[in-house]
Amino acid sequence: MTTKPIIHGSFTIDRTYPVPAAKVFAALAQPELKARWFAGPPGWTEYERRMDFRVGGEEKVEGRHPTGKVSCFTARYHEIVPNERVVYVYDMHIDGSHLSLSLATIELTPEGDGTKLRFTEHAAYLDGTDGNDARREGTAWLLEQIATFVTAS
């Protein structure tokens, strides 16, 4: 058996929301709020969700996509500064295979009457493929879900 090469990637996405940082942070930090935007695409079926939002705490979200693939996100929080930043490491599994391991940071800064969110990810794709473009696209979609949530509530 040949071990596949690890492909490294990173990206940053900046997004501005027309609400205070406390509202964006709540969407990230409160399990009942995060469950309303952090999920798969339409047709996704949730299998498991748990979240312990504290330094050292863990989060898990697992479910089946409309394509039939099962994704599993598991994270551990390393730094949390209320209304300012969140730093965590997470693993992604698809159909039981370890797809990637990432260090992610979310920084919140005031911008006028709103909040600038900067999401930065450094990933190691373990399956030998460069998943950076797909990961950036999926993350941008999730950041749009936050926008829809915080502006509607």
VMD Tcl script that draws the C-alpha trace (Angstrom):
set ca {
  {0.00 0.00 0.00}
  {1.28 3.46 -0.89}
  {0.65 6.38 1.44}
  {-0.90 9.33 -0.35}
  {0.96 12.64 -0.13}
  {-0.28 15.34 2.23}
  {-1.31 18.47 0.33}
  {-1.14 21.71 2.33}
  {-3.37 24.69 1.69}
  {-4.51 27.89 3.30}
  {-6.94 30.68 2.64}
  {-8.50 33.74 4.23}
  {-12.02 35.04 3.70}
  {-13.13 38.48 4.92}
  {-16.81 39.12 5.41}
  {-18.66 42.12 6.88}
  {-21.98 41.75 8.68}
  {-24.30 44.70 9.46}
  {-24.65 43.69 13.12}
  {-22.51 44.12 16.27}
  {-19.74 41.62 17.04}
  {-21.69 40.29 20.02}
  {-24.42 39.04 17.68}
  {-21.96 37.35 15.32}
  {-20.09 35.83 18.28}
  {-23.36 34.49 19.71}
  {-24.04 32.74 16.38}
  {-20.65 31.04 16.72}
  {-20.77 30.32 20.46}
  {-24.31 29.32 21.39}
  {-25.10 25.74 20.34}
  {-28.79 26.40 19.69}
  {-27.94 29.36 17.43}
  {-25.05 27.66 15.62}
  {-27.30 24.70 14.80}
  {-29.48 27.06 12.76}
  {-26.73 27.93 10.26}
  {-23.88 25.36 10.64}
  {-25.16 22.38 8.69}
  {-24.92 20.81 5.28}
  {-26.71 21.95 2.14}
  {-30.46 21.59 1.56}
  {-31.38 17.93 1.82}
  {-28.69 17.24 4.45}
  {-29.74 14.87 7.25}
  {-28.20 15.43 10.67}
  {-27.05 12.33 12.58}
  {-25.27 13.86 15.55}
  {-24.58 17.31 16.98}
  {-22.87 18.29 20.20}
  {-20.94 21.40 21.21}
  {-18.97 22.32 24.33}
  {-17.89 25.90 23.57}
  {-14.99 26.51 25.96}
  {-11.21 26.29 25.71}
  {-10.53 22.55 25.54}
  {-14.15 21.87 24.62}
  {-15.14 19.80 21.62}
  {-17.74 19.98 18.89}
  {-19.07 17.30 16.58}
  {-21.48 17.55 13.67}
  {-22.20 14.52 11.51}
  {-24.72 13.99 8.76}
  {-25.55 12.67 5.31}
  {-25.41 14.91 2.26}
  {-28.00 14.66 -0.53}
  {-25.29 12.85 -2.55}
  {-25.30 10.08 0.07}
  {-21.86 10.93 1.47}
  {-21.58 11.15 5.25}
  {-19.46 14.00 6.61}
  {-18.18 14.29 10.15}
  {-16.71 17.53 11.55}
  {-14.93 17.27 14.92}
  {-13.27 20.28 16.54}
  {-11.40 21.28 19.69}
  {-11.36 24.90 20.83}
  {-7.95 26.33 21.75}
  {-8.65 30.02 22.33}
  {-11.86 31.96 22.82}
  {-11.99 35.72 23.38}
  {-15.66 36.76 23.58}
  {-16.73 39.04 20.73}
  {-13.16 39.06 19.33}
  {-11.85 35.67 18.23}
  {-12.09 31.90 18.20}
  {-9.21 29.52 17.42}
  {-9.84 25.82 16.89}
  {-8.45 22.72 15.23}
  {-10.79 20.44 13.32}
  {-10.88 17.17 11.44}
  {-13.10 16.32 8.50}
  {-14.08 12.76 7.70}
  {-16.04 11.70 4.62}
  {-17.61 8.23 4.64}
  {-15.32 7.30 7.53}
  {-12.08 8.36 5.77}
  {-9.96 11.09 7.36}
  {-10.04 13.82 4.70}
  {-8.25 16.70 6.42}
  {-6.95 18.36 9.57}
  {-7.13 22.16 9.90}
  {-6.24 25.07 12.14}
  {-8.95 27.72 11.85}
  {-9.17 31.23 13.26}
  {-12.12 33.58 13.32}
  {-11.39 37.21 14.12}
  {-14.14 39.78 14.74}
  {-13.46 43.52 14.55}
  {-15.84 46.48 14.59}
  {-16.41 48.08 11.23}
  {-18.75 51.08 11.34}
  {-22.07 49.85 12.74}
  {-21.19 46.28 11.80}
  {-18.55 43.61 12.21}
  {-15.75 42.41 9.99}
  {-15.18 38.68 10.26}
  {-11.85 37.29 9.04}
  {-11.73 33.51 8.69}
  {-8.30 31.94 8.10}
  {-7.66 28.24 7.64}
  {-4.46 26.23 7.30}
  {-5.22 22.69 6.19}
  {-3.46 19.40 5.61}
  {-5.45 17.35 3.08}
  {-4.64 13.74 3.90}
  {-6.22 12.04 0.89}
  {-3.58 13.22 -1.59}
  {-5.83 15.72 -3.32}
  {-5.77 19.49 -3.16}
  {-9.08 20.29 -1.50}
  {-8.31 23.95 -0.88}
  {-10.67 25.38 -3.53}
  {-13.56 23.18 -2.42}
  {-12.91 24.01 1.25}
  {-12.82 27.74 0.52}
  {-16.10 27.42 -1.40}
  {-17.77 25.49 1.42}
  {-16.53 27.96 4.02}
  {-17.76 30.93 1.97}
  {-21.17 29.23 1.82}
  {-21.19 28.80 5.61}
  {-20.22 32.45 6.13}
  {-23.17 33.39 3.92}
  {-25.39 31.23 6.15}
  {-24.20 33.30 9.12}
  {-25.15 36.48 7.23}
  {-28.64 35.15 6.55}
  {-29.03 34.10 10.18}
  {-27.75 37.27 11.91}
  {-29.66 39.64 9.65}
  {-32.94 37.71 9.96}
  {-32.91 37.31 13.74}
}
mol new
graphics top color blue
foreach p $ca { graphics top sphere $p radius 0.5 }
foreach p [lrange $ca 0 end-1] q [lrange $ca 1 end] { graphics top cylinder $p $q radius 0.2 }
display resetview
